[in-house]
């Protein structure tokens, strides 16, 4: 259910753009437009603004398709301009009413339910392997719910972030980190169930406590390493057209053209979603097939036993 929830959120992203200025060889200022995306996956392409006098026949050198981002990074957090699609999203009822309403429902349901789950896991359940996996899952979900009020305040306030750059980075890391952490832990739980049902004798001989601790440690370590780039990159930008600070909704084009970031987001989608999804599907399909086979075998055994009973 949580995987479907975040898949729906990922579909709400939109293309954004920024503008800047550079100087041509003759010293004249040229305005550039850079395409950017909320969730970056491909390299940005830059285009030169064509001034009116160029259309009227005056001689002007125009470079189209060249990368205008220099190797020197700018610390300016102000975006001069974003496109109309982005403006519509930032001011729409979808981002200012519907999304915070969904987040609020998640907080109201998630905080008490995960708190109760943690209490039961720590004081009621005796199965060590099950308790370790589910405790880590409940902690991940609880941390996610605790950070949601900041996202709710951000969206209700017209997508205006007022808590500062460091808090924006922290919220972004916790939001996405716990999302991927929950997905990977659900994969570990499905593997544990698969081994217990499909391979019960092998599962019984395994050191389940050590395996559960190792799996949870690996999950948290992998998620931490994957979230480091989000800690380094700037997340909040000031949009002059609306007079607001956005958090992770708008990014600078010059920060999106790195080949590292392209492979980073591709690998994040593969290892954080596709592989866990395929693993979970395989495990539960195998479990269903095994249970059906055993049910058929028990039915045939019972039927054979009944046929051998003779009533005098």
N, C-alpha and C positions, 0 to 999 in steps of 0.2 A: 504493500500500500504506500509506504514511504517512497519507494522508488518511483511509482507512478506520480506521486505528488511533486517530486523534484523534476521529473521529466516534463510535466506540464509547465513548471516555472521556467525551464530552459527554453521553452517555445515562445516566451514572451519578449525575447530580446529583439532589438532593432538596429538598423545600420545608422551610424552617426558620422558626422564629419566636422573638421575644424578648418580654420583658415589661418594663414600667416602671410608673411611678406618676405621676399628676398630681392636681391639686387642683380640685375642683368650685367653683362659685360660693359655696357655703356653707362652704368651707374644709375639707371632708372629703376624705380621700385616696381616689382612685379608681385601681384597678389596670387597666392597659391591656395589650393583647396586640397585637403588630405582626407581621404576616406578612413574612418575608424569604426570599430564595432564594439559593442558592449562585451561580447564574448569573442575574443580574437581567435581566428583559426587560419586566416590567410594573410598574405602580405598586403600592406596598403599600397595604393597607387596614387600618385600625385599628378595634378593637372595644373597647367598655367592658366591664369585668367587672361582672356583676350581683350585688350582695351578697345574702345570704340574707334580710335584713330587708326588702328591696324585694319579694321574693316573698311575704312574710307580710302585705303590705298597707300597709306604712309608706310615707309620701310621700317619694319620691326622684326627683330629676331625672336621667334617663338619656339620654345622647347616644350614638347608634349611628351608625357609619359616618363620624364626623368624623375629620379628620386631626389627630393628637395630637402630631406632630413640630413643634416650634417652629423658628423661623429660626435660633436660637442652637444651634450644634452642640456636642455634648458630646464631651469628650476621653476619656471613660471607656471603657476597652476590656473591661469586664466585662459579660458577658451573664448576667442573672439566671436565665434559663430558656430552654430550647429544647424543641421538641416531641419526641414519642416516635419519630417517623420519623427525625429527625435523630440522636437518641441511638442508635437501632439501626444506622444507617449508620456512625456514628463508632466503634462498638464491634464491628461485624460483621467476619467473616473476609474479606469482599470488600475492604474498605478497608485492613485490617491485614495481609492475607496475599496475596491474589490480585493486587491492584494493584502492590504493591512487587515481586512476583515478575515481573510483566510489565515493570516499569521496569528491574529487574536484567538481564533478558534483553536489553532494548534497549541497556543500557550495555555488556554483554559483547560484543554483536555490532556495535554502532554505533561505539564508539571505535576499535577496530582497523581496521574496514572503511573508515571515513571518513579515518583517518590514512593508510592505504594509497592511497586514492583521491586525497587531496591530493598525496601524493608523486608519483603517476603524472601528475597534471595539471600539476604544476610542472616536472617533469623529463622527461616522456616524450611527452606529447601536444603536437603542434605547431599544431593548429588553434586560432587565437586566440579566435574567437567561442565555440567549444565549451568551451575551457579557462576562459574568464571566467565563463560561466554555471554550469558544473559546479563550479568552485572556490568560488564564493559559496554554492552549495547544500551542498557538503561542509562549509564553515565553519559554516554555519547548523546543520546536523545535529550537528556536533561540539560546538558550544556547548550545544546542547540536551542531548546525552548527558552533558556534563561537569556540568551542574546537576542531573541526575537523582539522584545519590547523596543530595542533601539531601532530595528528595522521598521517597526510599526510607527514609531514617532517620526521617522524619516519620511515615510510615504504619506502619512496624514498631514505632515507639514509641507506638502507640495513638493516632495522629493528634495527637500532642503536639509542638508546635513549640518547640524550645529554642534557636534561633539568633537570636532577636530580631526586632523589627519590620522594620528596614531590610533584613535578609537575606531576610525573607519577601517583601517587595516586590520585591527583586532577583530572587529565584527565580521569582516569579510572572511578572514581566515577561519574563525570559529564556525561561521555559517557553512562554508563549503567543506571545511575539514571534517566536521561531524557528519555531513551528508555522506561523503565518501567513506568515512569510518563505519557508519551504520551499514552501508552497502557491503563492505568487505566482511564485517562481522556476521551479517546475514548469510554470506557465502560460507563462512566457517561453520555456522550452525547447520546449514544444509549438508555440508560434507560430514559433520558429526552424525547427523541422522542417517545419512546414506550408509556410512560404515556400520552403524548399529543395526540397521535393518537388512541391508543387502549382504553384508559380510559380518555377521554377528560374532563368529568365533575369532576372527582376526581383531575385531573391535574389543572383545573381552580381554585379549592378551596385551593390548597396547597400554602404555603409561599415559592414561587420559589426562591426568592433572598436568603433567609436564608438557604434553602436546597443547593443551588449552592455554597454558601460560605463554608458551612460545608463540602460538598463533596470535594471541592478543597483543603481545609485545611487538611482533612483526607488523601487525596492522597499524598500531599507533606510530611506530617508527616510520613506516612508509608514508603515512598521511602527513606526518610532521615534515618530512623531507619534501614532499610534493607541495606543501603550503608555503615553503620558504620564499619562492619567487613572489607570491602575493604579499609577503611581508616587506619585500624590498621595493617593489613597484609602487609608485604613487597611485592612490585610489580616489582621492577627492579632487574635484576640479570646479572652479567657479565659472558658471555660464552667464555671461553678461546679458544675453537676451532676456533671461528670466530673473536675473539677480539672485541666483541660488547656488549653493554648493552641492554638487551631486556626489554620491558615494558609490563607486564601482559601476555606475550606469554609463559614464562617459569617460573615454580614455584618449590620451594624446596619440595622434597618428604616428609620430616619430617613435613611440614606444611599442608599436604593434608590428613593425616590419622585421623584427629580429627573427632569424631562422630558428634560434633556440626556442622562442616562444611558440612558434608554429609546431615544432615537434613536442614541446611541453604539453600543449593543449591536446594534441592528437594522442599522445601516450596517456594523458589523464583520462581521456574518453575511453581508450581501449582497456587500460588496466583498472580504471575506477568504475567502469560501467559494463562494457561489452563482455569482458571475460567473466566477471562475477555473474552477470545475467545468464550467460551460456552455462556456467557451472551449476547455478541454482536450478535451471531448467533440466539439465542432465540428471542431477541428483534426485529431484522429485519425480521425474518420469521413471527413473529406475526404481524408486521406492514404490510407486504405484504398480508397476509391472510385477515387482517381487511380491507385494501383498496380494495381488490378484492371482498369481501363480500358487501361492500358499493356500489361498482360499479355495481354489479349484481342487488342489491336492487333498485338503481336509474334507471337502465335500465328497470327492471320489472315495476316500478312505471310509468315511461314514456310510456312504451308500453300499459299499462292498460289505461292510460289517453287518449292516441291516439285512442284506440278502442272505447271509449265512445263518440267520436266526430262524429256527424251525419251531413253530407253535404246535404242540401235540393236540 
